[in-house]
Amino acid sequence: MENDVIFIGKKPTMSYVLAILTHINSGHDSVTLKARGMLISKAVDISQLVVRKFSKELKVSSISIGSEEITDKDNNKRMVSYISIDLKR
C-alpha cells in the first residue's frame, strides 16, 4: 500500500500526472497523493487534472486534511498542514 503514495513536490505538474497514469496503467486500482504546506493547492490541481482530462475512469474516493508537527534542520518544531487525496478506479 505504501507504494501507492505519490508525494507532491516541486517538479512540474505534468511529471506527477504522468506518474499517476503510469501507476494506474501498471495494474494498480488506487493511488494516493500527499502534499504539505504551500504544495497543497498543487496536489488539488494535479488530482483534478487527472480526473477531468486524462482518466475518466479515476474518481476522488476520499480526502483527508490535517496538520503535523515537523522538526527542521535547526531542530525547531513547527506545525505544517497536509492533504491526502485518494484516487480510485
A tleap script that builds the chain and sets N, CA, C and O, in Angstrom:
source leaprc.protein.ff14SB
mol = sequence {
  NMET GLU ASN ASP VAL ILE PHE ILE GLY LYS
  LYS PRO THR MET SER TYR VAL LEU ALA ILE
  LEU THR HIE ILE ASN SER GLY HIE ASP SER
  VAL THR LEU LYS ALA ARG GLY MET LEU ILE
  SER LYS ALA VAL ASP ILE SER GLN LEU VAL
  VAL ARG LYS PHE SER LYS GLU LEU LYS VAL
  SER SER ILE SER ILE GLY SER GLU GLU ILE
  THR ASP LYS ASP ASN ASN LYS ARG MET VAL
  SER TYR ILE SER ILE ASP LEU LYS CARG
}
set mol.1.N position { 0.819 -1.198 0.000 }
set mol.1.CA position { 0.000 0.000 0.000 }
set mol.1.C position { 0.858 1.255 0.000 }
set mol.1.O position { 0.473 2.270 -0.581 }
set mol.2.N position { 2.030 1.194 0.653 }
set mol.2.CA position { 2.879 2.370 0.714 }
set mol.2.C position { 3.414 2.747 -0.665 }
set mol.2.O position { 3.749 3.908 -0.899 }
set mol.3.N position { 3.497 1.779 -1.580 }
set mol.3.CA position { 3.939 2.069 -2.939 }
set mol.3.C position { 2.879 2.819 -3.732 }
set mol.3.O position { 3.170 3.327 -4.815 }
set mol.4.N position { 1.673 2.899 -3.223 }
set mol.4.CA position { 0.588 3.590 -3.896 }
set mol.4.C position { 0.548 5.069 -3.539 }
set mol.4.O position { -0.452 5.731 -3.818 }
set mol.5.N position { 1.604 5.612 -2.929 }
set mol.5.CA position { 1.639 7.004 -2.491 }
set mol.5.C position { 2.597 7.792 -3.363 }
set mol.5.O position { 3.731 7.375 -3.600 }
set mol.6.N position { 2.124 8.948 -3.841 }
set mol.6.CA position { 2.971 9.879 -4.590 }
set mol.6.C position { 3.030 11.173 -3.795 }
set mol.6.O position { 2.005 11.808 -3.546 }
set mol.7.N position { 4.231 11.556 -3.400 }
set mol.7.CA position { 4.420 12.784 -2.644 }
set mol.7.C position { 4.635 13.941 -3.618 }
set mol.7.O position { 5.505 13.879 -4.487 }
set mol.8.N position { 3.843 14.985 -3.466 }
set mol.8.CA position { 3.913 16.139 -4.355 }
set mol.8.C position { 5.010 17.075 -3.872 }
set mol.8.O position { 5.071 17.435 -2.697 }
set mol.9.N position { 5.872 17.459 -4.803 }
set mol.9.CA position { 6.980 18.351 -4.506 }
set mol.9.C position { 7.059 19.470 -5.529 }
set mol.9.O position { 6.036 20.001 -5.961 }
set mol.10.N position { 8.270 19.823 -5.912 }
set mol.10.CA position { 8.472 20.982 -6.780 }
set mol.10.C position { 8.708 20.641 -8.242 }
set mol.10.O position { 9.054 21.521 -9.029 }
set mol.11.N position { 8.530 19.390 -8.618 }
set mol.11.CA position { 8.656 19.014 -10.024 }
set mol.11.C position { 7.501 19.636 -10.807 }
set mol.11.O position { 6.518 20.082 -10.215 }
set mol.12.N position { 7.617 19.669 -12.140 }
set mol.12.CA position { 6.498 20.180 -12.948 }
set mol.12.C position { 5.238 19.323 -12.770 }
set mol.12.O position { 5.319 18.120 -12.521 }
set mol.13.N position { 4.098 19.955 -12.901 }
set mol.13.CA position { 2.803 19.300 -12.714 }
set mol.13.C position { 2.654 18.051 -13.572 }
set mol.13.O position { 2.181 17.019 -13.094 }
set mol.14.N position { 3.053 18.139 -14.825 }
set mol.14.CA position { 2.863 17.005 -15.731 }
set mol.14.C position { 3.716 15.798 -15.340 }
set mol.14.O position { 3.393 14.677 -15.734 }
set mol.15.N position { 4.780 15.992 -14.588 }
set mol.15.CA position { 5.566 14.861 -14.087 }
set mol.15.C position { 4.735 14.006 -13.145 }
set mol.15.O position { 4.807 12.778 -13.183 }
set mol.16.N position { 3.949 14.658 -12.304 }
set mol.16.CA position { 3.090 13.939 -11.360 }
set mol.16.C position { 1.903 13.301 -12.072 }
set mol.16.O position { 1.496 12.193 -11.723 }
set mol.17.N position { 1.341 13.988 -13.068 }
set mol.17.CA position { 0.247 13.409 -13.852 }
set mol.17.C position { 0.727 12.127 -14.522 }
set mol.17.O position { 0.036 11.109 -14.495 }
set mol.18.N position { 1.910 12.180 -15.121 }
set mol.18.CA position { 2.472 11.002 -15.777 }
set mol.18.C position { 2.739 9.881 -14.774 }
set mol.18.O position { 2.501 8.712 -15.077 }
set mol.19.N position { 3.228 10.223 -13.592 }
set mol.19.CA position { 3.475 9.212 -12.561 }
set mol.19.C position { 2.182 8.533 -12.131 }
set mol.19.O position { 2.163 7.320 -11.924 }
set mol.20.N position { 1.104 9.296 -11.993 }
set mol.20.CA position { -0.196 8.737 -11.610 }
set mol.20.C position { -0.712 7.809 -12.700 }
set mol.20.O position { -1.133 6.688 -12.416 }
set mol.21.N position { -0.680 8.268 -13.935 }
set mol.21.CA position { -1.189 7.457 -15.045 }
set mol.21.C position { -0.357 6.189 -15.233 }
set mol.21.O position { -0.909 5.126 -15.519 }
set mol.22.N position { 0.944 6.288 -15.077 }
set mol.22.CA position { 1.810 5.114 -15.178 }
set mol.22.C position { 1.487 4.113 -14.082 }
set mol.22.O position { 1.424 2.908 -14.328 }
set mol.23.N position { 1.286 4.614 -12.879 }
set mol.23.CA position { 0.950 3.745 -11.740 }
set mol.23.C position { -0.373 3.010 -11.974 }
set mol.23.O position { -0.464 1.803 -11.750 }
set mol.24.N position { -1.374 3.728 -12.415 }
set mol.24.CA position { -2.691 3.131 -12.661 }
set mol.24.C position { -2.630 2.148 -13.831 }
set mol.24.O position { -3.221 1.070 -13.765 }
set mol.25.N position { -1.923 2.510 -14.894 }
set mol.25.CA position { -1.841 1.635 -16.073 }
set mol.25.C position { -0.995 0.397 -15.831 }
set mol.25.O position { -1.034 -0.541 -16.627 }
set mol.26.N position { -0.235 0.376 -14.752 }
set mol.26.CA position { 0.570 -0.805 -14.447 }
set mol.26.C position { -0.213 -1.831 -13.630 }
set mol.26.O position { 0.357 -2.816 -13.158 }
set mol.27.N position { -1.513 -1.605 -13.462 }
set mol.27.CA position { -2.359 -2.608 -12.833 }
set mol.27.C position { -2.875 -2.271 -11.451 }
set mol.27.O position { -3.638 -3.052 -10.883 }
set mol.28.N position { -2.491 -1.152 -10.895 }
set mol.28.CA position { -2.983 -0.761 -9.575 }
set mol.28.C position { -4.367 -0.112 -9.701 }
set mol.28.O position { -4.667 0.531 -10.707 }
set mol.29.N position { -5.197 -0.283 -8.685 }
set mol.29.CA position { -6.540 0.281 -8.708 }
set mol.29.C position { -6.643 1.616 -7.995 }
set mol.29.O position { -7.655 2.306 -8.121 }
set mol.30.N position { -5.606 1.997 -7.242 }
set mol.30.CA position { -5.685 3.249 -6.495 }
set mol.30.C position { -4.311 3.890 -6.363 }
set mol.30.O position { -3.280 3.235 -6.514 }
set mol.31.N position { -4.325 5.170 -6.083 }
set mol.31.CA position { -3.109 5.930 -5.831 }
set mol.31.C position { -3.465 7.056 -4.862 }
set mol.31.O position { -4.571 7.595 -4.910 }
set mol.32.N position { -2.535 7.407 -3.991 }
set mol.32.CA position { -2.749 8.469 -3.017 }
set mol.32.C position { -1.746 9.587 -3.256 }
set mol.32.O position { -0.542 9.345 -3.350 }
set mol.33.N position { -2.250 10.809 -3.353 }
set mol.33.CA position { -1.395 11.987 -3.474 }
set mol.33.C position { -1.259 12.611 -2.102 }
set mol.33.O position { -2.255 12.779 -1.398 }
set mol.34.N position { -0.048 12.957 -1.709 }
set mol.34.CA position { 0.167 13.618 -0.424 }
set mol.34.C position { 0.993 14.873 -0.652 }
set mol.34.O position { 1.956 14.868 -1.418 }
set mol.35.N position { 0.602 15.953 0.026 }
set mol.35.CA position { 1.328 17.216 -0.080 }
set mol.35.C position { 1.230 17.955 1.241 }
set mol.35.O position { 0.288 17.765 2.011 }
set mol.36.N position { 2.227 18.808 1.490 }
set mol.36.CA position { 2.244 19.614 2.705 }
set mol.36.C position { 2.443 21.080 2.352 }
set mol.36.O position { 3.014 21.416 1.315 }
set mol.37.N position { 1.960 21.943 3.239 }
set mol.37.CA position { 2.215 23.377 3.133 }
set mol.37.C position { 1.695 24.011 1.859 }
set mol.37.O position { 0.548 23.807 1.459 }
set mol.38.N position { 2.566 24.785 1.232 }
set mol.38.CA position { 2.167 25.545 0.048 }
set mol.38.C position { 1.924 24.667 -1.170 }
set mol.38.O position { 1.407 25.152 -2.177 }
set mol.39.N position { 2.280 23.395 -1.106 }
set mol.39.CA position { 2.080 22.495 -2.230 }
set mol.39.C position { 0.708 21.819 -2.219 }
set mol.39.O position { 0.397 21.027 -3.109 }
set mol.40.N position { -0.108 22.130 -1.216 }
set mol.40.CA position { -1.457 21.552 -1.140 }
set mol.40.C position { -2.266 21.925 -2.370 }
set mol.40.O position { -2.938 21.067 -2.944 }
set mol.41.N position { -2.218 23.174 -2.786 }
set mol.41.CA position { -3.002 23.593 -3.950 }
set mol.41.C position { -2.521 22.891 -5.215 }
set mol.41.O position { -3.323 22.611 -6.106 }
set mol.42.N position { -1.232 22.605 -5.306 }
set mol.42.CA position { -0.707 21.883 -6.458 }
set mol.42.C position { -1.252 20.458 -6.490 }
set mol.42.O position { -1.570 19.940 -7.561 }
set mol.43.N position { -1.360 19.824 -5.327 }
set mol.43.CA position { -1.911 18.467 -5.259 }
set mol.43.C position { -3.369 18.448 -5.715 }
set mol.43.O position { -3.789 17.533 -6.424 }
set mol.44.N position { -4.132 19.451 -5.310 }
set mol.44.CA position { -5.533 19.543 -5.740 }
set mol.44.C position { -5.601 19.744 -7.251 }
set mol.44.O position { -6.409 19.103 -7.923 }
set mol.45.N position { -4.767 20.623 -7.787 }
set mol.45.CA position { -4.735 20.856 -9.235 }
set mol.45.C position { -4.392 19.581 -9.994 }
set mol.45.O position { -5.018 19.271 -11.008 }
set mol.46.N position { -3.410 18.851 -9.513 }
set mol.46.CA position { -2.995 17.609 -10.172 }
set mol.46.C position { -4.114 16.576 -10.147 }
set mol.46.O position { -4.382 15.926 -11.157 }
set mol.47.N position { -4.766 16.423 -9.005 }
set mol.47.CA position { -5.845 15.432 -8.912 }
set mol.47.C position { -6.987 15.778 -9.858 }
set mol.47.O position { -7.545 14.892 -10.504 }
set mol.48.N position { -7.336 17.044 -9.945 }
set mol.48.CA position { -8.427 17.451 -10.828 }
set mol.48.C position { -8.039 17.329 -12.294 }
set mol.48.O position { -8.872 16.975 -13.129 }
set mol.49.N position { -6.798 17.616 -12.610 }
set mol.49.CA position { -6.318 17.470 -13.975 }
set mol.49.C position { -6.390 16.016 -14.425 }
set mol.49.O position { -6.810 15.727 -15.546 }
set mol.50.N position { -5.985 15.110 -13.556 }
set mol.50.CA position { -6.019 13.677 -13.882 }
set mol.50.C position { -7.461 13.201 -14.048 }
set mol.50.O position { -7.780 12.515 -15.019 }
set mol.51.N position { -8.326 13.559 -13.110 }
set mol.51.CA position { -9.708 13.073 -13.127 }
set mol.51.C position { -10.496 13.659 -14.296 }
set mol.51.O position { -11.266 12.943 -14.936 }
set mol.52.N position { -10.320 14.917 -14.580 }
set mol.52.CA position { -11.139 15.576 -15.607 }
set mol.52.C position { -10.593 15.458 -17.025 }
set mol.52.O position { -11.375 15.386 -17.974 }
set mol.53.N position { -9.282 15.435 -17.194 }
set mol.53.CA position { -8.706 15.488 -18.539 }
set mol.53.C position { -8.091 14.177 -19.022 }
set mol.53.O position { -8.210 13.834 -20.198 }
set mol.54.N position { -7.441 13.452 -18.134 }
set mol.54.CA position { -6.627 12.329 -18.586 }
set mol.54.C position { -7.211 10.955 -18.309 }
set mol.54.O position { -6.925 10.019 -19.056 }
set mol.55.N position { -8.006 10.796 -17.284 }
set mol.55.CA position { -8.506 9.465 -16.950 }
set mol.55.C position { -9.940 9.565 -16.440 }
set mol.55.O position { -10.179 9.891 -15.277 }
set mol.56.N position { -10.874 9.283 -17.314 }
set mol.56.CA position { -12.285 9.333 -16.936 }
set mol.56.C position { -12.660 8.199 -15.985 }
set mol.56.O position { -13.701 8.262 -15.331 }
set mol.57.N position { -11.825 7.163 -15.901 }
set mol.57.CA position { -12.138 6.039 -15.015 }
set mol.57.C position { -11.730 6.302 -13.566 }
set mol.57.O position { -12.216 5.616 -12.666 }
set mol.58.N position { -10.859 7.270 -13.316 }
set mol.58.CA position { -10.444 7.581 -11.942 }
set mol.58.C position { -11.404 8.568 -11.289 }
set mol.58.O position { -11.903 9.492 -11.932 }
set mol.59.N position { -11.649 8.355 -10.014 }
set mol.59.CA position { -12.500 9.249 -9.214 }
set mol.59.C position { -11.801 9.530 -7.894 }
set mol.59.O position { -11.014 8.714 -7.414 }
set mol.60.N position { -12.089 10.688 -7.310 }
set mol.60.CA position { -11.578 11.002 -5.977 }
set mol.60.C position { -12.426 10.226 -4.981 }
set mol.60.O position { -13.631 10.453 -4.881 }
set mol.61.N position { -11.800 9.308 -4.242 }
set mol.61.CA position { -12.564 8.482 -3.306 }
set mol.61.C position { -12.592 9.073 -1.907 }
set mol.61.O position { -13.590 8.936 -1.199 }
set mol.62.N position { -11.512 9.730 -1.498 }
set mol.62.CA position { -11.514 10.381 -0.184 }
set mol.62.C position { -10.419 11.437 -0.122 }
set mol.62.O position { -9.422 11.384 -0.841 }
set mol.63.N position { -10.645 12.390 0.762 }
set mol.63.CA position { -9.686 13.461 1.006 }
set mol.63.C position { -9.556 13.621 2.508 }
set mol.63.O position { -10.556 13.685 3.223 }
set mol.64.N position { -8.327 13.685 2.983 }
set mol.64.CA position { -8.134 13.955 4.402 }
set mol.64.C position { -7.146 15.111 4.548 }
set mol.64.O position { -6.178 15.233 3.798 }
set mol.65.N position { -7.427 15.952 5.541 }
set mol.65.CA position { -6.575 17.106 5.799 }
set mol.65.C position { -6.213 17.135 7.272 }
set mol.65.O position { -6.870 16.499 8.097 }
set mol.66.N position { -5.185 17.861 7.590 }
set mol.66.CA position { -4.781 17.994 8.983 }
set mol.66.C position { -3.496 18.783 9.081 }
set mol.66.O position { -3.068 19.428 8.124 }
set mol.67.N position { -2.895 18.724 10.238 }
set mol.67.CA position { -1.593 19.359 10.423 }
set mol.67.C position { -0.727 18.452 11.281 }
set mol.67.O position { -1.220 17.698 12.120 }
set mol.68.N position { 0.564 18.544 11.051 }
set mol.68.CA position { 1.504 17.714 11.778 }
set mol.68.C position { 2.692 18.566 12.202 }
set mol.68.O position { 3.012 19.577 11.577 }
set mol.69.N position { 3.324 18.139 13.258 }
set mol.69.CA position { 4.487 18.848 13.760 }
set mol.69.C position { 5.739 18.288 13.099 }
set mol.69.O position { 5.970 17.080 13.116 }
set mol.70.N position { 6.541 19.169 12.520 }
set mol.70.CA position { 7.789 18.724 11.916 }
set mol.70.C position { 8.957 19.452 12.581 }
set mol.70.O position { 8.795 20.534 13.144 }
set mol.71.N position { 10.117 18.842 12.504 }
set mol.71.CA position { 11.334 19.430 13.045 }
set mol.71.C position { 12.271 19.736 11.886 }
set mol.71.O position { 12.585 18.847 11.095 }
set mol.72.N position { 12.724 20.990 11.774 }
set mol.72.CA position { 13.614 21.350 10.679 }
set mol.72.C position { 15.060 21.034 11.029 }
set mol.72.O position { 15.342 20.493 12.098 }
set mol.73.N position { 15.970 21.370 10.135 }
set mol.73.CA position { 17.385 21.017 10.330 }
set mol.73.C position { 18.028 21.738 11.506 }
set mol.73.O position { 19.051 21.283 12.017 }
set mol.74.N position { 17.444 22.865 11.953 }
set mol.74.CA position { 17.956 23.594 13.119 }
set mol.74.C position { 17.303 23.135 14.415 }
set mol.74.O position { 17.463 23.766 15.460 }
set mol.75.N position { 16.561 22.023 14.337 }
set mol.75.CA position { 15.875 21.435 15.488 }
set mol.75.C position { 14.730 22.296 16.026 }
set mol.75.O position { 14.374 22.201 17.200 }
set mol.76.N position { 14.153 23.138 15.155 }
set mol.76.CA position { 12.973 23.921 15.519 }
set mol.76.C position { 11.727 23.152 15.116 }
set mol.76.O position { 11.678 22.559 14.038 }
set mol.77.N position { 10.720 23.161 15.979 }
set mol.77.CA position { 9.468 22.464 15.686 }
set mol.77.C position { 8.429 23.474 15.216 }
set mol.77.O position { 8.340 24.592 15.724 }
set mol.78.N position { 7.635 23.035 14.215 }
set mol.78.CA position { 6.548 23.885 13.724 }
set mol.78.C position { 5.439 23.009 13.166 }
set mol.78.O position { 5.656 21.844 12.834 }
set mol.79.N position { 4.253 23.586 13.068 }
set mol.79.CA position { 3.096 22.875 12.537 }
set mol.79.C position { 2.972 23.155 11.038 }
set mol.79.O position { 3.112 24.293 10.590 }
set mol.80.N position { 2.705 22.090 10.271 }
set mol.80.CA position { 2.542 22.204 8.829 }
set mol.80.C position { 1.265 21.470 8.433 }
set mol.80.O position { 1.027 20.343 8.867 }
set mol.81.N position { 0.452 22.114 7.611 }
set mol.81.CA position { -0.779 21.493 7.117 }
set mol.81.C position { -0.452 20.473 6.032 }
set mol.81.O position { 0.552 20.595 5.331 }
set mol.82.N position { -1.323 19.458 5.904 }
set mol.82.CA position { -1.141 18.463 4.847 }
set mol.82.C position { -2.489 18.080 4.258 }
set mol.82.O position { -3.539 18.321 4.854 }
set mol.83.N position { -2.436 17.475 3.069 }
set mol.83.CA position { -3.627 16.923 2.425 }
set mol.83.C position { -3.246 15.566 1.852 }
set mol.83.O position { -2.121 15.358 1.399 }
set mol.84.N position { -4.195 14.659 1.882 }
set mol.84.CA position { -4.039 13.339 1.300 }
set mol.84.C position { -5.270 13.084 0.414 }
set mol.84.O position { -6.399 13.080 0.904 }
set mol.85.N position { -5.047 12.873 -0.869 }
set mol.85.CA position { -6.139 12.678 -1.832 }
set mol.85.C position { -6.038 11.273 -2.393 }
set mol.85.O position { -5.026 10.916 -2.997 }
set mol.86.N position { -7.078 10.469 -2.199 }
set mol.86.CA position { -7.116 9.099 -2.716 }
set mol.86.C position { -7.877 9.075 -4.042 }
set mol.86.O position { -9.010 9.547 -4.127 }
set mol.87.N position { -7.248 8.526 -5.061 }
set mol.87.CA position { -7.889 8.336 -6.364 }
set mol.87.C position { -8.059 6.846 -6.588 }
set mol.87.O position { -7.128 6.070 -6.372 }
set mol.88.N position { -9.261 6.439 -7.027 }
set mol.88.CA position { -9.542 5.028 -7.285 }
set mol.88.C position { -10.283 4.873 -8.601 }
set mol.88.O position { -10.943 5.791 -9.089 }
set mol.89.N position { -10.145 3.659 -9.162 }
set mol.89.CA position { -10.912 3.342 -10.373 }
set mol.89.C position { -12.362 3.163 -10.063 }
set mol.89.O position { -13.156 2.892 -10.964 }
savepdb mol mol.pdb
quit
